[in-house]
Amino acid sequence: MTALPAKVTIWEVGARDGLQNEKSVVDVQTKAEFVRRLLAAGLPIVEATSFVHPKWVPQLADAAELMTMLDNPDLPVLVPNERGLDRALELGLKHIAIFGSATETFANKNLNRSLDEQFAMFEPTVVRAREAGMDVRAYVSMCFGDPWEGAVPIDQVVSVGKRLFDLGASQLSLGDTIGVGTAGHVKQLITAFGEAGLGTDALAVHFHDTYGQALANAYAALEVGITTFDASAGGLGGCPYAESATGNLATEDLVWMLNGLGIEHGVDLDSLVATSVWMAEKLGRESPSRVVTALA
């Protein structure tokens, strides 16, 4: 077997990416309890919400109220621009994330900017955040395929990713937004980033399970040295601007695989499964996670 990392970090996105696409509004008390339960299950990082305009993502209109209730400045939040940053700064938060696109069409649909214009939008946000002592993560969406443009060239993804990282981000999360990636493609993309000067210590991966490949892709990423994995409790999530995007890689499925490989992660699987069952009941449907279904 290829040598695998001894320890990985799971970046839990269920509270933000997982809930943002739910059609029924989840009340703020339930969201706060969800975040608290995820933290209690041992997840080291829980991305709580996004300071996006309520017009675009109504589910997250209560972002400021939620963060006030949680009273935890270490929880990361997504900010789309300087207005979102202002709200994060007002609350004394320490960690933000920006969300860029590897393709022209998705940049236009998601950010109302061209591929090049997005960097001009993000630059002042990142500069101000870093000056305020904040940590900044950069997401890159559509890294493996785009529903409007089809296959996305690897060199294009690397170029966009490096430009976002070079703005001042500490980590770059590579997103398979519509779930079309395969294990070989994952290895090629991560290798290409390494050849461009961005090693695995600066990268994370964010897989969706549209074609049932998310777990296989996670294993492929492990094989080439990735140690930070985005995942969503219960497999919640999608993308409000890409209708073909189904749920994220389920955190429980990832943990089950990591347990089998003897890789340390710090998460209590039973507690996490109970949390996802609880949230599924709140949402009025079953969890799409295979492990949650099996253990519950």
N, C-alpha and C positions, 0 to 999 in steps of 0.2 A: 504493500500500500504506500501511496504517497504520504510523506510526513504531513500531518495536519496540526493546526495550532492547538496548544494545550488549553487555551482559554479564549473565550469570545465575549463580546459585549452585545447585548440585545437592546436595540433602540426601539422602544415600544411606541407605535404610532396609532394604536386603536382609538384613543380618546380624540384625536384630531383627524387623521386621515380615515380612520375607521368610521367615525360618526358623520363626517361632513356630507356624505352622500345619502344619508338616511332621509326618506321622504317625510316621515313623521318626526316632529320636533321632540327632542329629548330634553326634559327640564334640567335646569342648572344644578339642582340638588343631586339628581341621578348622575350627572356628569362628574360632579365633585366626588361622589362616592365611588364611581368607577375608577377615577384616578387614584384615590386613596387605596382601593383594593389592589390595584396593579402594583403600586409601590410596596404594599404589605406582602405581596407575593414574591418580592425580591427583585423585581425588575429595576435595574440601576438607573435607567433613563426613561421617563415617560413624557412624551411630547403632548402637552395638554390641550392646546387650541391654536387658533389662528386669528390674528387681528386683521382680517379681510373685511371689506365693506359688506354689511348685511345683505345688500341687494344681490351680491354674487353668491354668497354662501349663507343663507338665512339660518342654517343650523348652528352657526358659530357666532350669532349676533350677541350672545351673552359672554363673550370672551373676557372682557374686563371684570364682569361680576364673578365669573368662575375663578379667575386668578386671585381676586380679592378674597373669596371664600377659602381657597386652598392655602393662601398665605405662605407660599413656598417659592422664593425667588430663583431657586435652582432648576425649576421645571422649564424646559425649552418651549418656545412658541414660534409659530411661523409668522413672519411679517412680509407683506407684499411690497412695501415701499416705505418712504420716510414717515408717512402718517401712521402707519402701523408701528414703526419704531418709536414714534413719540408716545404712543400708548404704552408700549413696553417699558420705556424709560420712566414714565410717570408712576408705574407700579413697582419700580426698582428691580426689574427682572435682569437676570445675568446671562441668559442664553437665548439667542434668536436663530432662526433659519430663514433663508431666502429660497425661492423656488423658480429656477430658470428652465428654459426649454432648449433641447438640442435641435429643434426643427423650426423652420420659418412659420409654418401654418399654426402650430400649437402656440408659439409665442404670440401670434396675432390673436388667437382665440382666447388664450388664458390670461395674457398680460396686456393685450391691446398695444403691443409693440412689435417691431420687426426683430429678427434674430439679433441684429447688431444693436438696435436701440435698447434692448433689455439691459445691456451692460451699463449704459449711461444712466438708466433708472436705478440700478442696484448700487452703483458706485458710491453715491453720497450716503446711502443707507448703511453700507458696510463700513465706510470711513468713520461716520459718526458713532456707530456701535462700537467699533474698536477703540476709538478715542474715549468712550465712556467705560472702557474696561470690559465690554461684553465679549463673549465667545460667539462666533458666527459659523453656522453650518450652511453649506450650499447644496441644494437638491438640483439634479439635472433630470428632467423628465424626457420621455420618448428616446431613451438611449438605444433601444433595440429595434424599435419599429414605431411607425406613426400611422394612425388610421386613415389619414388623408394623403400622406406622401409615401407610404410603404416602408421598405427597408431604409434604415438610416446608416450612411457610411460611417465606419468606425473612426476615420480621421476627422470627420465633422464633429462627432461626439467628443473626441479628445480635445479638439480645438475649443469647443464651447466650455467643456469642463475645466480646462486649464485657465481660460479667461475668467471664469467665475472664481476659481480657487485663488488666482493671482490678485483678485480684488482685496483679499484679506481673510478668506475663510480658513478655518482650521481643519475642516473635513469636507469631502465631496461625496454625496450619496448618489449613486448611479441607479436611476429608476427605469424599470421595465414596465412602463405605465399601462400598457395594454396586454402584457403577459405573453408576448410572442417570442421571448428569448429562449435559447437552448443552451445546454451546458458548454458546447463548443464555442458558441458565440460569446458566452460569459468569459471564458478563458482568454479568447482573442482580445476582447475589449480591455480587460484588466492588464494583460500583457502589453497592449499598446500604450496604456497610460504609464506603465512602468518605463517603457522605452522613451516616453516623452518627459520623464523626470518626476512623475507622481507615483510613488510606491504604495504598497498596500496599507501602510500605516496611515496614509492620508485619505483612504477610500473606504466607503461603505457601500452596501448593495441593498436594493429595495425592489423586491420581486412581487409580481401579481400572478395569480394562478389560473388565468383564463384558459390556458391549454394544458393545465395540470403539470406544469414544468417547474413551479416555484421551488419545491424542495430539492429537485435534481439540480437546479441552478445554484441553490445555496451550497450544495455539496461541492459542485464544481468550483465555486468561489473559495470554499475552504481549502481545496486542493492547491490553489494558487496563492494562498496566504492571507485572504481577507479575514479580519477578526471583528468587524462591526456589521451587524445584520439588522436591518429594519424589519419589523414584523408587527402584526396586529392581533391582539387577543381575540380568539374566536374566528379569525379570518375575516373580520369586518372590513368593509371599505371598497372603494372604487375610485372614480374620478369624475367630478361633476361636469367636466368639459370633454370627456372622452367616453362615450356611451358604451364602447366595447370593453371597457376596463371592468373586470370583476374584482373579487376580493383580494386583499393582500395575502401574502404568505402568513399562515396562521402561526402565532407565537407558540402555541402548544405543539404543533406539528414539528416546528423547528427544534423545540426543547426535547421532544421525544427522540429525534434523530441525534441531537448532541449527546443525550444521555447514553445512547447506544454506542457512540463513538468514544465515550469517556472524556468528553470535552467539557471543561468547567464553564458555568454560565451564571450560577447563583440564584436561579429561579426555582421556586417550589411549584412543581407541576400540579399537584392536587389543588393547591390554593388558587392557581391560575385557572384551572378548569372550572372550579366552583364560581369564580368571578365571571367567566364567559357564559356559563349556564345562567347565572343571575341576570346578566345583561341581555342575553337572548330572550329571557322571559319578559324583560322590560320592553324589548322591541317587538314582542309578539311573534317570534319565529325561531326556528332552530338554528344553532350555530353551523356554519359551513365547514368548520374544522373537523377533519376526520378523527383526530385524537380526542377532541371534546365529545364527539358523538360516541366514540368507543368507550371512553371512561365514564361518561355521565350515565 
